[in-house]
Amino acid sequence: MFALRGIAVSLAVLVLAYTLLSLVVAFGWKLAAGARRARMNADFLFGLRMTPLAASVFVTAVFVVPSFLVLEPRSIDEAIGAIPLGLSVGCFALFAAGWFRAAAGLRRTSRIVAGWEQDGAVYGLKPGIPVMRVRGTAASVLAVAGIWRPRVLISEAAAEALSEAELQTALRHEVAHVRRWDNLKKLLFRVCAFPGMARLEEAWREASEVAADEAAVSNPGEAVDLAAAVIKLSRLAAPPAAEFSTGLIDSSQVGMRVERLLAWSEKRRRVCFAYAVVPGLGMVVAGMMVYGTLLAQAHAMTEWLVR
């Protein structure tokens, strides 16, 4: 009973923290976006989207579970209360539904990609990533498929529409998506789905396209080539939507991307995380100094929840 009670309390705190933080992020990020004129960085948006899950797991694993194991008397045979039991069931149902949605999306993506790859042939390699020429579709397929073993797919229609320089730059754009694990990030969004996060996820998709554009070009000429590729492929027939693939035209902001590419400059603002090292270490040291007090407070909170 002790172990079951501990599991129920931990899951209850996890789902409460996750729900509260998700609500804060879902509404708070809009205020932050409205206060900034510049577009938000894709890595920042991804981190913001995953903060509720990461923070709630951290709090549960570092404070709630240890406080229960250390401070909860094992000799007391308490029944599991209705509140922690209901919350723990809700936690299980929430994440089970997320995994179910993710599995369904993976199946749909697999069927669509299998249709694209019919009669496909290996076109070449880009830093160890296979590039396949897709012959079975007239749509503008130029996308990264796969999560653990990604490959780049390009349809004959897309290849014929682009010049060699445009094609090579567009392929570098797709390789950037592979290196950033963007398909895996989409899967994580689906697993931890929460109401109100759709606009944040759409903002991340647009920012991830901009990030891949910037990674693909190193001079104004390449920027013009990529802009031309984006324009040409946007005029061809769109391929079927595959949830866990990432294509060159994977955003509604085609005009914005073309404008940015045509105004390309070597002066890019980079997000530097080095400034966060010292404050982060300070927080860790301070947390270690008061860890015992925090455990006692966490145990008091869970006792209140159980009662």
C-alpha positions as CSV (number, residue, x, y, z in Angstrom):
1,M,0.0,0.0,0.0
2,F,2.9,2.3,0.7
3,A,4.3,2.0,-2.8
4,L,0.8,2.4,-4.4
5,R,0.2,5.5,-2.3
6,G,3.5,7.0,-3.3
7,I,2.8,6.3,-7.0
8,A,-0.7,7.9,-6.7
9,V,0.7,11.0,-4.9
10,S,3.5,11.4,-7.4
11,L,1.2,11.1,-10.5
12,A,-1.3,13.5,-8.8
13,V,1.4,16.2,-8.3
14,L,2.8,15.6,-11.8
15,V,-0.6,16.2,-13.5
16,L,-1.4,19.2,-11.3
17,A,2.0,20.8,-12.1
18,Y,1.8,19.9,-15.8
19,T,-1.7,21.4,-16.1
20,L,-0.9,24.6,-14.3
21,L,2.3,25.2,-16.2
22,S,0.7,24.4,-19.5
23,L,-2.0,27.0,-18.8
24,V,0.6,29.6,-17.9
25,V,2.6,28.8,-21.1
26,A,-0.5,28.6,-23.4
27,F,-1.6,32.1,-22.3
28,G,1.7,33.7,-21.3
29,W,3.6,33.1,-24.5
30,K,1.1,35.2,-26.5
31,L,1.8,38.2,-24.2
32,A,5.5,37.7,-24.7
33,A,5.1,37.4,-28.5
34,G,3.0,40.5,-28.6
35,A,5.6,42.4,-26.7
36,R,8.4,41.5,-29.1
37,R,8.7,42.8,-32.6
38,A,11.3,40.3,-33.7
39,R,10.4,36.7,-34.5
40,M,11.0,34.3,-31.7
41,N,13.8,31.8,-32.1
42,A,12.8,28.2,-32.9
43,D,14.8,26.7,-30.0
44,F,13.3,29.2,-27.6
45,L,9.8,28.3,-28.7
46,F,10.5,24.5,-28.5
47,G,11.9,25.0,-25.0
48,L,8.9,27.0,-24.0
49,R,6.5,24.4,-25.3
50,M,8.3,21.5,-23.5
51,T,8.8,23.5,-20.2
52,P,5.5,22.2,-18.6
53,L,6.5,18.6,-19.1
54,A,10.1,19.0,-18.2
55,A,9.4,21.2,-15.1
56,S,6.6,18.9,-13.7
57,V,8.8,15.8,-14.2
58,F,11.7,17.6,-12.5
59,V,9.6,18.7,-9.5
60,T,8.1,15.2,-9.1
61,A,11.4,13.3,-9.4
62,V,13.6,15.7,-7.4
63,F,11.2,16.8,-4.6
64,V,7.9,14.8,-4.4
65,V,9.2,11.2,-4.7
66,P,12.3,11.7,-2.4
67,S,10.2,13.6,0.2
68,F,7.6,10.7,0.2
69,L,10.3,8.0,0.5
70,V,12.3,9.8,3.3
71,L,9.5,11.4,5.3
72,E,6.4,9.3,4.9
73,P,6.1,6.8,7.7
74,R,6.0,3.2,6.3
75,S,4.3,1.8,9.4
76,I,1.1,3.8,8.8
77,D,-1.4,1.9,6.6
78,E,-3.3,4.7,5.0
79,A,-5.7,4.2,2.2
80,I,-5.3,6.1,-1.1
81,G,-7.5,9.1,-1.0
82,A,-10.1,9.9,-3.6
83,I,-8.3,13.1,-4.8
84,P,-4.8,11.6,-5.5
85,L,-6.5,8.5,-6.9
86,G,-8.6,10.5,-9.3
87,L,-5.7,12.8,-10.3
88,S,-3.4,9.8,-10.9
89,V,-5.9,8.2,-13.1
90,G,-6.3,11.5,-15.0
91,C,-2.5,11.7,-15.4
92,F,-2.4,8.2,-16.9
93,A,-5.3,9.0,-19.2
94,L,-3.8,12.3,-20.4
95,F,-0.5,10.8,-21.4
96,A,-1.9,7.6,-22.7
97,A,-4.2,9.6,-25.0
98,G,-1.1,11.5,-26.1
99,W,0.8,8.3,-27.0
100,F,-2.3,7.0,-28.8
101,R,-2.5,10.2,-30.9
102,A,1.2,10.0,-31.6
103,A,0.9,6.3,-32.7
104,A,-2.0,7.1,-34.9
105,G,-0.1,10.0,-36.5
106,L,2.9,7.8,-37.1
107,R,0.7,5.2,-38.9
108,R,-0.8,7.9,-41.1
109,T,2.6,9.3,-41.9
110,S,4.0,5.8,-42.7
111,R,1.2,5.2,-45.2
112,I,1.7,8.5,-47.0
113,V,5.5,8.2,-47.1
114,A,5.2,4.6,-48.3
115,G,3.1,5.9,-51.2
116,W,5.7,8.5,-52.0
117,E,8.5,5.9,-51.9
118,Q,6.9,3.6,-54.4
119,D,9.3,3.0,-57.3
120,G,11.8,5.4,-55.6
121,A,15.5,5.2,-56.1
122,V,18.5,6.5,-54.1
123,Y,19.5,9.8,-55.6
124,G,22.6,10.5,-53.5
125,L,23.8,11.2,-50.0
126,K,24.0,14.4,-48.0
127,P,26.3,14.0,-44.9
128,G,25.3,10.4,-44.4
129,I,21.6,11.1,-45.1
130,P,20.1,9.2,-48.1
131,V,18.3,11.3,-50.7
132,M,15.7,9.3,-52.7
133,R,14.2,10.3,-56.0
134,V,10.4,9.7,-55.8
135,R,8.9,8.7,-59.1
136,G,5.3,7.9,-58.1
137,T,4.0,11.4,-57.6
138,A,3.6,14.6,-59.6
139,A,3.4,16.7,-56.4
140,S,6.1,18.9,-55.1
141,V,7.6,16.5,-52.6
142,L,10.8,17.7,-51.1
143,A,10.7,16.6,-47.5
144,V,12.5,14.8,-44.6
145,A,10.7,11.5,-43.7
146,G,11.5,9.4,-40.7
147,I,12.5,10.1,-37.1
148,W,15.2,7.7,-36.1
149,R,16.5,6.9,-39.7
150,P,15.6,10.0,-41.6
151,R,15.9,10.3,-45.4
152,V,15.2,13.2,-47.8
153,L,12.6,12.5,-50.5
154,I,12.3,14.5,-53.7
155,S,9.8,14.0,-56.4
156,E,10.6,14.2,-60.1
157,A,8.3,17.2,-60.5
158,A,10.3,19.0,-57.8
159,A,13.7,18.0,-59.2
160,E,12.7,19.1,-62.7
161,A,11.4,22.5,-61.5
162,L,14.7,23.5,-59.8
163,S,18.1,24.3,-61.2
164,E,21.0,22.4,-59.8
165,A,22.0,25.3,-57.5
166,E,18.5,25.7,-56.3
167,L,18.2,21.9,-55.7
168,Q,21.4,21.7,-53.7
169,T,20.5,24.6,-51.5
170,A,17.0,23.2,-50.9
171,L,18.6,19.8,-49.9
172,R,20.8,21.6,-47.4
173,H,17.6,23.1,-46.0
174,E,16.2,19.6,-45.5
175,V,19.5,18.4,-43.9
176,A,19.2,21.2,-41.4
177,H,15.8,19.8,-40.4
178,V,17.4,16.4,-39.8
179,R,20.2,17.9,-37.7
180,R,17.7,19.8,-35.6
181,W,15.5,16.7,-35.1
182,D,12.4,18.6,-36.1
183,N,10.4,15.4,-36.9
184,L,11.1,14.1,-33.4
185,K,10.0,17.5,-31.9
186,K,6.7,17.2,-33.7
187,L,6.3,13.8,-32.2
188,L,6.9,15.2,-28.7
189,F,4.3,17.9,-29.3
190,R,1.8,15.2,-30.1
191,V,2.6,13.0,-27.1
192,C,2.2,16.0,-24.7
193,A,-0.7,17.6,-26.4
194,F,-2.6,20.2,-24.4
195,P,-5.5,22.5,-25.3
196,G,-4.4,26.0,-26.3
197,M,-1.0,25.1,-27.6
198,A,-1.8,25.0,-31.3
199,R,-0.7,28.6,-32.0
200,L,2.6,28.1,-30.1
201,E,3.3,25.0,-32.1
202,E,2.4,26.8,-35.4
203,A,4.8,29.6,-34.4
204,W,7.5,27.0,-33.8
205,R,6.9,25.4,-37.2
206,E,7.4,28.8,-38.9
207,A,10.5,29.6,-36.8
208,S,11.9,26.1,-37.6
209,E,11.6,26.8,-41.3
210,V,13.4,30.2,-40.9
211,A,16.1,28.4,-38.8
212,A,16.6,25.8,-41.6
213,D,16.7,28.5,-44.2
214,E,19.5,30.3,-42.3
215,A,21.4,27.1,-41.9
216,A,21.2,26.3,-45.6
217,V,22.7,29.5,-47.0
218,S,26.1,31.1,-46.4
219,N,26.1,34.0,-49.0
220,P,23.5,36.1,-50.8
221,G,23.7,34.0,-54.0
222,E,22.6,30.9,-52.1
223,A,19.9,32.9,-50.3
224,V,18.5,33.9,-53.7
225,D,18.7,30.2,-54.9
226,L,16.7,29.0,-51.9
227,A,14.1,31.8,-52.3
228,A,13.7,30.7,-55.9
229,A,13.2,27.1,-54.8
230,V,10.6,28.1,-52.2
231,I,8.7,30.1,-54.8
232,K,8.8,27.4,-57.5
233,L,7.7,24.5,-55.3
234,S,5.0,26.6,-53.7
235,R,3.4,26.9,-57.2
236,L,3.4,23.1,-57.8
237,A,0.7,20.7,-56.5
238,A,1.0,20.2,-52.8
239,P,1.7,16.7,-51.5
240,P,-0.6,15.0,-49.0
241,A,0.0,16.2,-45.5
242,A,2.2,13.9,-43.5
243,E,2.3,14.9,-39.8
244,F,5.8,13.7,-39.0
245,S,7.6,14.8,-42.1
246,T,9.1,18.2,-42.7
247,G,9.1,19.7,-46.2
248,L,10.6,22.8,-47.8
249,I,7.0,24.3,-48.0
250,D,6.0,23.3,-44.5
251,S,4.8,26.8,-43.5
252,S,2.1,29.2,-44.6
253,Q,4.6,32.1,-44.3
254,V,6.2,31.6,-47.8
255,G,6.2,35.3,-48.5
256,M,7.9,36.2,-45.2
257,R,10.6,33.5,-45.8
258,V,11.3,34.8,-49.3
259,E,11.6,38.4,-48.1
260,R,14.0,37.3,-45.4
261,L,16.1,35.3,-47.9
262,L,16.3,38.2,-50.4
263,A,17.4,40.5,-47.5
264,W,20.0,38.0,-46.3
265,S,22.9,39.4,-44.4
266,E,25.9,37.9,-42.7
267,K,25.0,39.8,-39.6
268,R,22.8,37.3,-37.8
269,R,21.7,37.6,-34.2
270,R,22.6,34.5,-32.3
271,V,21.1,33.4,-29.1
272,C,23.9,32.9,-26.5
273,F,23.2,30.7,-23.6
274,A,26.6,31.2,-22.0
275,Y,25.2,34.1,-19.9
276,A,22.8,31.6,-18.2
277,V,25.6,29.4,-16.9
278,V,26.6,31.4,-13.8
279,P,23.0,32.1,-12.7
280,G,22.1,28.5,-13.3
281,L,25.0,27.2,-11.2
282,G,24.0,29.7,-8.5
283,M,20.5,28.3,-8.4
284,V,21.8,24.7,-8.2
285,V,24.1,25.6,-5.3
286,A,21.3,27.5,-3.5
287,G,18.9,24.6,-4.0
288,M,21.4,22.1,-2.6
289,M,21.8,24.2,0.5
290,V,18.1,24.3,1.3
291,Y,17.2,20.9,-0.2
292,G,16.2,19.4,3.2
293,T,13.8,22.3,3.8
294,L,12.3,22.0,0.4
295,L,11.7,18.2,0.9
296,A,9.9,19.0,4.1
297,Q,7.7,21.5,2.4
298,A,7.1,19.1,-0.5
299,H,6.0,16.4,2.0
300,A,3.7,18.9,3.7
301,M,2.1,19.7,0.4
302,T,1.6,16.1,-0.5
303,E,0.1,15.4,2.9
304,W,-2.4,18.2,2.4
305,L,-3.2,16.7,-1.0
306,V,-3.8,13.3,0.5
307,R,-6.1,14.6,3.2
